[in-house]
């Protein structure tokens, strides 16, 4: 009974928000273009507001899922901007209010334009680190780190081609894909024949991947792993392998999997440098104590849309960037893709190029 009450309360609250945002948009359209079709607007607005639910019916309704993604972005920024706008309009006369409405509309349009550009225009970030060369394994290796691709209805093969091109230009020794490779399920990865594109990734010692929380949400683990293996991506599921004479590489199951192994159980007895892929950067203490040399993570998206970074900064010891803790070098990338809205107003689509020098 309590659960039903909560669901009803959330439903009512959501509809109040939908009405509030719709009232603001309709008022703008009425004032600027003399729109006087409230019933038609209400129907269209209701479709927008519930498009994500429609999109979950089946893949035949993927268009609604895409609309829903943009709706989520509008929902966030509408709730941030409209209350202040209403106060300003209440304080000024009608002539000034007209221009205030236009300014707000242009601000929202700019947010979407800039956010979409930053989401679909990836960049490379460079970092050089030094680790102890206990086994005399050469001078350095170059590592590409990509994460949170979320290949799905709005993150397609074109973006994967960008990643392949940017990565191959660096002529890396290792490519590490740190989780959330597909958006819950590999349906769109298969549909868009992305396997052939992924196969073009080149690295001296191979391409390796791990699972993220969204692969677990989709509950298609075996199919996802199979598709990655067919794409020449070796998936590491709570296991450690040796890149002969170079390093030990551990791929951890995501923290979503409550049965995942402890990191201590995955530690090797060799003195080779130890690299760890852990999708969620929830713990830096353990890898630092165990002597991990490099841990790479993703998951946070750096909040993706302002001001969500205030939440991720509180939730994770390293929600973005680079941190050195004792002998541990930790890197958390904001990701190459995005979840939900194809907007990045607080971060940029990126891959990391890490040069690990053995000293």
One Martini backbone bead per residue (centre of mass of N, CA, C, O) as a GRO file, in nm:
protein
  359
    1UNK     BB    1   0.057   0.063  -0.021
    2UNK     BB    2   0.300   0.254   0.002
    3UNK     BB    3   0.400   0.219  -0.289
    4UNK     BB    4   0.145   0.328  -0.426
    5UNK     BB    5   0.154   0.610  -0.295
    6UNK     BB    6   0.423   0.694  -0.421
    7UNK     BB    7   0.341   0.666  -0.716
    8UNK     BB    8   0.109   0.868  -0.708
    9UNK     BB    9   0.275   1.111  -0.611
   10UNK     BB   10   0.473   1.117  -0.849
   11UNK     BB   11   0.262   1.147  -1.069
   12UNK     BB   12   0.144   1.416  -0.970
   13UNK     BB   13   0.407   1.580  -0.968
   14UNK     BB   14   0.476   1.544  -1.266
   15UNK     BB   15   0.215   1.682  -1.374
   16UNK     BB   16   0.272   1.956  -1.251
   17UNK     BB   17   0.532   2.006  -1.411
   18UNK     BB   18   0.413   1.975  -1.693
   19UNK     BB   19   0.213   2.208  -1.662
   20UNK     BB   20   0.414   2.434  -1.600
   21UNK     BB   21   0.582   2.414  -1.859
   22UNK     BB   22   0.343   2.439  -2.058
   23UNK     BB   23   0.247   2.717  -1.970
   24UNK     BB   24   0.504   2.867  -2.054
   25UNK     BB   25   0.509   2.788  -2.354
   26UNK     BB   26   0.223   2.884  -2.430
   27UNK     BB   27   0.261   3.178  -2.349
   28UNK     BB   28   0.478   3.238  -2.556
   29UNK     BB   29   0.318   3.156  -2.814
   30UNK     BB   30   0.085   3.355  -2.759
   31UNK     BB   31   0.252   3.625  -2.745
   32UNK     BB   32   0.411   3.590  -3.026
   33UNK     BB   33   0.184   3.400  -3.220
   34UNK     BB   34  -0.115   3.374  -3.121
   35UNK     BB   35  -0.175   3.116  -2.983
   36UNK     BB   36  -0.515   2.925  -2.992
   37UNK     BB   37  -0.444   2.586  -2.919
   38UNK     BB   38  -0.479   2.415  -2.645
   39UNK     BB   39  -0.561   2.125  -2.717
   40UNK     BB   40  -0.332   2.061  -2.920
   41UNK     BB   41  -0.098   2.129  -2.729
   42UNK     BB   42  -0.167   1.923  -2.505
   43UNK     BB   43  -0.122   1.668  -2.671
   44UNK     BB   44   0.171   1.718  -2.753
   45UNK     BB   45   0.279   1.756  -2.463
   46UNK     BB   46   0.201   1.472  -2.362
   47UNK     BB   47   0.384   1.317  -2.554
   48UNK     BB   48   0.647   1.431  -2.455
   49UNK     BB   49   0.617   1.356  -2.146
   50UNK     BB   50   0.562   1.024  -2.245
   51UNK     BB   51   0.780   0.915  -2.450
   52UNK     BB   52   0.957   0.720  -2.282
   53UNK     BB   53   0.731   0.515  -2.233
   54UNK     BB   54   0.673   0.453  -2.530
   55UNK     BB   55   0.978   0.360  -2.593
   56UNK     BB   56   0.937   0.085  -2.406
   57UNK     BB   57   0.759  -0.105  -2.567
   58UNK     BB   58   0.948  -0.086  -2.835
   59UNK     BB   59   1.161  -0.054  -3.111
   60UNK     BB   60   0.928   0.082  -3.284
   61UNK     BB   61   0.950   0.339  -3.055
   62UNK     BB   62   1.227   0.503  -3.075
   63UNK     BB   63   1.136   0.791  -3.133
   64UNK     BB   64   1.026   0.841  -2.846
   65UNK     BB   65   1.294   0.807  -2.705
   66UNK     BB   66   1.432   1.050  -2.833
   67UNK     BB   67   1.231   1.260  -2.739
   68UNK     BB   68   1.273   1.195  -2.437
   69UNK     BB   69   1.563   1.290  -2.412
   70UNK     BB   70   1.499   1.590  -2.473
   71UNK     BB   71   1.294   1.625  -2.249
   72UNK     BB   72   1.486   1.592  -2.008
   73UNK     BB   73   1.646   1.849  -2.068
   74UNK     BB   74   1.408   2.045  -2.056
   75UNK     BB   75   1.322   1.979  -1.771
   76UNK     BB   76   1.573   2.080  -1.626
   77UNK     BB   77   1.592   2.377  -1.751
   78UNK     BB   78   1.306   2.465  -1.688
   79UNK     BB   79   1.334   2.442  -1.371
   80UNK     BB   80   1.572   2.657  -1.365
   81UNK     BB   81   1.439   2.906  -1.540
   82UNK     BB   82   1.127   2.970  -1.504
   83UNK     BB   83   1.101   3.082  -1.216
   84UNK     BB   84   1.273   3.335  -1.269
   85UNK     BB   85   1.108   3.439  -1.506
   86UNK     BB   86   0.839   3.482  -1.354
   87UNK     BB   87   0.946   3.696  -1.161
   88UNK     BB   88   1.034   3.905  -1.369
   89UNK     BB   89   0.759   3.937  -1.514
   90UNK     BB   90   0.607   4.031  -1.254
   91UNK     BB   91   0.798   4.305  -1.223
   92UNK     BB   92   0.720   4.382  -1.509
   93UNK     BB   93   0.618   4.490  -1.792
   94UNK     BB   94   0.487   4.385  -2.091
   95UNK     BB   95   0.713   4.489  -2.279
   96UNK     BB   96   0.948   4.348  -2.126
   97UNK     BB   97   0.836   4.057  -2.114
   98UNK     BB   98   0.864   3.994  -2.413
   99UNK     BB   99   1.184   4.000  -2.408
  100UNK     BB  100   1.225   3.789  -2.190
  101UNK     BB  101   1.106   3.551  -2.346
  102UNK     BB  102   1.313   3.560  -2.577
  103UNK     BB  103   1.568   3.519  -2.412
  104UNK     BB  104   1.491   3.244  -2.296
  105UNK     BB  105   1.459   3.098  -2.567
  106UNK     BB  106   1.755   3.148  -2.661
  107UNK     BB  107   1.894   3.006  -2.426
  108UNK     BB  108   1.777   2.723  -2.477
  109UNK     BB  109   1.880   2.693  -2.764
  110UNK     BB  110   2.183   2.724  -2.691
  111UNK     BB  111   2.202   2.484  -2.503
  112UNK     BB  112   2.140   2.274  -2.723
  113UNK     BB  113   2.357   2.341  -2.929
  114UNK     BB  114   2.606   2.317  -2.743
  115UNK     BB  115   2.543   2.034  -2.625
  116UNK     BB  116   2.545   1.878  -2.893
  117UNK     BB  117   2.828   1.952  -2.982
  118UNK     BB  118   2.979   1.835  -2.725
  119UNK     BB  119   2.869   1.539  -2.773
  120UNK     BB  120   2.969   1.513  -3.103
  121UNK     BB  121   3.273   1.652  -3.024
  122UNK     BB  122   3.546   1.500  -2.980
  123UNK     BB  123   3.830   1.463  -2.762
  124UNK     BB  124   4.167   1.482  -2.649
  125UNK     BB  125   4.342   1.361  -2.363
  126UNK     BB  126   4.649   1.423  -2.184
  127UNK     BB  127   4.874   1.182  -2.010
  128UNK     BB  128   5.159   1.160  -1.790
  129UNK     BB  129   5.316   0.876  -1.640
  130UNK     BB  130   5.490   0.722  -1.352
  131UNK     BB  131   5.649   0.403  -1.311
  132UNK     BB  132   5.777   0.132  -1.186
  133UNK     BB  133   6.064  -0.065  -1.318
  134UNK     BB  134   6.092  -0.386  -1.209
  135UNK     BB  135   6.103  -0.558  -1.509
  136UNK     BB  136   6.210  -0.418  -1.754
  137UNK     BB  137   5.952  -0.310  -1.975
  138UNK     BB  138   6.074  -0.055  -2.076
  139UNK     BB  139   5.970   0.282  -2.131
  140UNK     BB  140   5.674   0.266  -2.278
  141UNK     BB  141   5.311   0.327  -2.294
  142UNK     BB  142   5.011   0.350  -2.488
  143UNK     BB  143   4.683   0.469  -2.373
  144UNK     BB  144   4.345   0.408  -2.438
  145UNK     BB  145   4.049   0.582  -2.306
  146UNK     BB  146   3.714   0.452  -2.300
  147UNK     BB  147   3.369   0.558  -2.223
  148UNK     BB  148   3.041   0.573  -2.231
  149UNK     BB  149   2.885   0.523  -2.514
  150UNK     BB  150   2.591   0.426  -2.551
  151UNK     BB  151   2.491   0.247  -2.774
  152UNK     BB  152   2.216   0.376  -2.977
  153UNK     BB  153   1.970   0.585  -3.103
  154UNK     BB  154   2.197   0.850  -3.049
  155UNK     BB  155   2.452   0.634  -3.070
  156UNK     BB  156   2.639   0.565  -3.338
  157UNK     BB  157   2.858   0.479  -3.585
  158UNK     BB  158   2.980   0.762  -3.625
  159UNK     BB  159   3.106   0.777  -3.337
  160UNK     BB  160   3.281   0.526  -3.359
  161UNK     BB  161   3.452   0.631  -3.595
  162UNK     BB  162   3.579   0.858  -3.432
  163UNK     BB  163   3.720   0.682  -3.225
  164UNK     BB  164   3.892   0.515  -3.417
  165UNK     BB  165   4.043   0.752  -3.542
  166UNK     BB  166   4.164   0.881  -3.284
  167UNK     BB  167   4.307   0.625  -3.184
  168UNK     BB  168   4.480   0.538  -3.436
  169UNK     BB  169   4.650   0.802  -3.452
  170UNK     BB  170   4.816   0.713  -3.178
  171UNK     BB  171   4.928   0.430  -3.175
  172UNK     BB  172   4.855   0.213  -2.965
  173UNK     BB  173   4.899  -0.046  -2.723
  174UNK     BB  174   4.625   0.028  -2.569
  175UNK     BB  175   4.271  -0.050  -2.535
  176UNK     BB  176   4.022   0.094  -2.310
  177UNK     BB  177   3.691  -0.019  -2.216
  178UNK     BB  178   3.505   0.129  -1.933
  179UNK     BB  179   3.212   0.086  -2.001
  180UNK     BB  180   2.912   0.137  -2.132
  181UNK     BB  181   2.895   0.054  -2.443
  182UNK     BB  182   2.596   0.004  -2.409
  183UNK     BB  183   2.243   0.075  -2.406
  184UNK     BB  184   2.191  -0.198  -2.216
  185UNK     BB  185   2.165  -0.301  -2.521
  186UNK     BB  186   2.276  -0.452  -2.844
  187UNK     BB  187   2.069  -0.378  -3.066
  188UNK     BB  188   2.205  -0.125  -3.213
  189UNK     BB  189   2.479  -0.252  -3.265
  190UNK     BB  190   2.361  -0.463  -3.460
  191UNK     BB  191   2.181  -0.293  -3.651
  192UNK     BB  192   2.448  -0.096  -3.727
  193UNK     BB  193   2.701  -0.264  -3.773
  194UNK     BB  194   2.956  -0.207  -3.551
  195UNK     BB  195   3.162  -0.433  -3.563
  196UNK     BB  196   3.335  -0.346  -3.813
  197UNK     BB  197   3.433  -0.083  -3.678
  198UNK     BB  198   3.564  -0.198  -3.419
  199UNK     BB  199   3.778  -0.377  -3.574
  200UNK     BB  200   3.961  -0.114  -3.653
  201UNK     BB  201   4.092  -0.132  -3.400
  202UNK     BB  202   4.424  -0.045  -3.286
  203UNK     BB  203   4.677  -0.252  -3.109
  204UNK     BB  204   4.951  -0.401  -3.003
  205UNK     BB  205   4.790  -0.557  -2.733
  206UNK     BB  206   4.498  -0.459  -2.761
  207UNK     BB  207   4.143  -0.491  -2.686
  208UNK     BB  208   3.962  -0.382  -2.390
  209UNK     BB  209   3.687  -0.482  -2.165
  210UNK     BB  210   3.395  -0.378  -1.977
  211UNK     BB  211   3.145  -0.355  -1.755
  212UNK     BB  212   2.854  -0.186  -1.675
  213UNK     BB  213   2.559  -0.089  -1.541
  214UNK     BB  214   2.391  -0.100  -1.814
  215UNK     BB  215   2.432  -0.398  -1.881
  216UNK     BB  216   2.270  -0.485  -1.627
  217UNK     BB  217   2.003  -0.345  -1.688
  218UNK     BB  218   1.959  -0.512  -1.966
  219UNK     BB  219   2.020  -0.830  -1.931
  220UNK     BB  220   2.265  -0.884  -2.182
  221UNK     BB  221   2.549  -1.009  -2.125
  222UNK     BB  222   2.613  -1.240  -2.323
  223UNK     BB  223   2.551  -1.079  -2.583
  224UNK     BB  224   2.750  -0.849  -2.536
  225UNK     BB  225   3.008  -1.016  -2.513
  226UNK     BB  226   2.984  -1.149  -2.789
  227UNK     BB  227   2.995  -0.886  -2.959
  228UNK     BB  228   3.276  -0.800  -2.860
  229UNK     BB  229   3.434  -1.050  -2.943
  230UNK     BB  230   3.348  -1.010  -3.249
  231UNK     BB  231   3.512  -0.711  -3.224
  232UNK     BB  232   3.795  -0.758  -3.076
  233UNK     BB  233   3.697  -0.760  -2.768
  234UNK     BB  234   3.833  -0.820  -2.459
  235UNK     BB  235   3.664  -0.945  -2.193
  236UNK     BB  236   3.681  -0.853  -1.844
  237UNK     BB  237   3.558  -1.076  -1.575
  238UNK     BB  238   3.714  -1.084  -1.311
  239UNK     BB  239   4.021  -1.047  -1.440
  240UNK     BB  240   4.368  -1.147  -1.495
  241UNK     BB  241   4.623  -1.040  -1.717
  242UNK     BB  242   4.904  -1.084  -1.934
  243UNK     BB  243   5.127  -0.863  -2.076
  244UNK     BB  244   5.399  -0.963  -2.200
  245UNK     BB  245   5.640  -0.773  -2.033
  246UNK     BB  246   5.442  -0.519  -1.937
  247UNK     BB  247   5.156  -0.615  -1.788
  248UNK     BB  248   4.882  -0.602  -1.574
  249UNK     BB  249   4.529  -0.686  -1.637
  250UNK     BB  250   4.224  -0.558  -1.495
  251UNK     BB  251   3.877  -0.669  -1.494
  252UNK     BB  252   3.592  -0.544  -1.356
  253UNK     BB  253   3.317  -0.571  -1.220
  254UNK     BB  254   3.055  -0.415  -1.145
  255UNK     BB  255   2.906  -0.287  -0.859
  256UNK     BB  256   2.626  -0.404  -0.934
  257UNK     BB  257   2.776  -0.665  -0.877
  258UNK     BB  258   2.762  -0.826  -0.572
  259UNK     BB  259   2.959  -1.082  -0.676
  260UNK     BB  260   3.210  -0.952  -0.691
  261UNK     BB  261   3.531  -0.936  -0.661
  262UNK     BB  262   3.800  -0.881  -0.501
  263UNK     BB  263   4.088  -0.722  -0.569
  264UNK     BB  264   4.279  -0.911  -0.411
  265UNK     BB  265   4.194  -1.171  -0.589
  266UNK     BB  266   4.336  -1.021  -0.862
  267UNK     BB  267   4.617  -1.039  -0.773
  268UNK     BB  268   4.941  -1.043  -0.861
  269UNK     BB  269   5.282  -1.174  -0.817
  270UNK     BB  270   5.398  -0.980  -0.992
  271UNK     BB  271   5.608  -0.684  -1.098
  272UNK     BB  272   5.425  -0.576  -1.282
  273UNK     BB  273   5.240  -0.355  -1.393
  274UNK     BB  274   4.915  -0.233  -1.268
  275UNK     BB  275   4.603  -0.260  -1.431
  276UNK     BB  276   4.272  -0.101  -1.389
  277UNK     BB  277   3.928  -0.175  -1.455
  278UNK     BB  278   3.667   0.056  -1.324
  279UNK     BB  279   3.383   0.198  -1.385
  280UNK     BB  280   3.339   0.274  -1.081
  281UNK     BB  281   3.475   0.545  -0.873
  282UNK     BB  282   3.439   0.442  -0.546
  283UNK     BB  283   3.757   0.337  -0.514
  284UNK     BB  284   4.102   0.422  -0.396
  285UNK     BB  285   4.214   0.276  -0.149
  286UNK     BB  286   4.254  -0.019  -0.238
  287UNK     BB  287   4.446   0.017  -0.486
  288UNK     BB  288   4.662   0.167  -0.323
  289UNK     BB  289   4.724  -0.064  -0.114
  290UNK     BB  290   4.779  -0.293  -0.351
  291UNK     BB  291   4.953  -0.146  -0.598
  292UNK     BB  292   4.827   0.015  -0.808
  293UNK     BB  293   4.912   0.211  -1.089
  294UNK     BB  294   4.633   0.194  -1.273
  295UNK     BB  295   4.311   0.359  -1.283
  296UNK     BB  296   4.013   0.317  -1.481
  297UNK     BB  297   3.723   0.531  -1.546
  298UNK     BB  298   3.374   0.631  -1.526
  299UNK     BB  299   3.011   0.700  -1.525
  300UNK     BB  300   2.972   1.021  -1.447
  301UNK     BB  301   3.006   1.244  -1.692
  302UNK     BB  302   3.038   1.496  -1.514
  303UNK     BB  303   2.706   1.516  -1.520
  304UNK     BB  304   2.684   1.649  -1.829
  305UNK     BB  305   2.472   1.852  -1.680
  306UNK     BB  306   2.417   2.141  -1.570
  307UNK     BB  307   2.475   2.093  -1.211
  308UNK     BB  308   2.556   1.773  -1.172
  309UNK     BB  309   2.853   1.790  -1.059
  310UNK     BB  310   2.775   1.830  -0.760
  311UNK     BB  311   2.700   1.532  -0.722
  312UNK     BB  312   2.956   1.375  -0.822
  313UNK     BB  313   3.156   1.512  -0.623
  314UNK     BB  314   3.011   1.376  -0.368
  315UNK     BB  315   3.000   1.060  -0.467
  316UNK     BB  316   3.313   1.082  -0.557
  317UNK     BB  317   3.659   1.081  -0.527
  318UNK     BB  318   3.662   1.070  -0.867
  319UNK     BB  319   3.468   1.223  -1.111
  320UNK     BB  320   3.731   1.368  -1.245
  321UNK     BB  321   4.026   1.288  -1.390
  322UNK     BB  322   4.325   1.336  -1.196
  323UNK     BB  323   4.496   1.112  -0.951
  324UNK     BB  324   4.732   1.091  -0.681
  325UNK     BB  325   4.780   0.788  -0.473
  326UNK     BB  326   5.060   0.748  -0.404
  327UNK     BB  327   5.112   0.505  -0.659
  328UNK     BB  328   4.843   0.592  -0.767
  329UNK     BB  329   4.678   0.620  -1.081
  330UNK     BB  330   4.389   0.819  -1.154
  331UNK     BB  331   4.116   0.782  -1.400
  332UNK     BB  332   3.834   0.992  -1.502
  333UNK     BB  333   3.599   0.982  -1.743
  334UNK     BB  334   3.326   1.138  -1.916
  335UNK     BB  335   3.323   1.027  -2.197
  336UNK     BB  336   3.209   0.958  -2.535
  337UNK     BB  337   2.922   0.978  -2.458
  338UNK     BB  338   2.579   0.925  -2.346
  339UNK     BB  339   2.295   0.977  -2.140
  340UNK     BB  340   2.030   1.026  -2.314
  341UNK     BB  341   2.085   1.321  -2.363
  342UNK     BB  342   2.258   1.479  -2.640
  343UNK     BB  343   2.414   1.639  -2.390
  344UNK     BB  344   2.691   1.884  -2.309
  345UNK     BB  345   2.733   2.140  -2.056
  346UNK     BB  346   2.978   2.011  -1.847
  347UNK     BB  347   3.107   1.853  -2.091
  348UNK     BB  348   3.311   1.625  -2.296
  349UNK     BB  349   3.371   1.444  -2.542
  350UNK     BB  350   3.607   1.165  -2.477
  351UNK     BB  351   3.956   1.077  -2.477
  352UNK     BB  352   4.236   0.905  -2.346
  353UNK     BB  353   4.596   0.975  -2.338
  354UNK     BB  354   4.827   0.745  -2.197
  355UNK     BB  355   5.155   0.782  -2.077
  356UNK     BB  356   5.360   0.516  -1.968
  357UNK     BB  357   5.633   0.545  -1.765
  358UNK     BB  358   5.936   0.371  -1.704
  359UNK     BB  359   6.150   0.428  -1.391
   0.00000   0.00000   0.00000
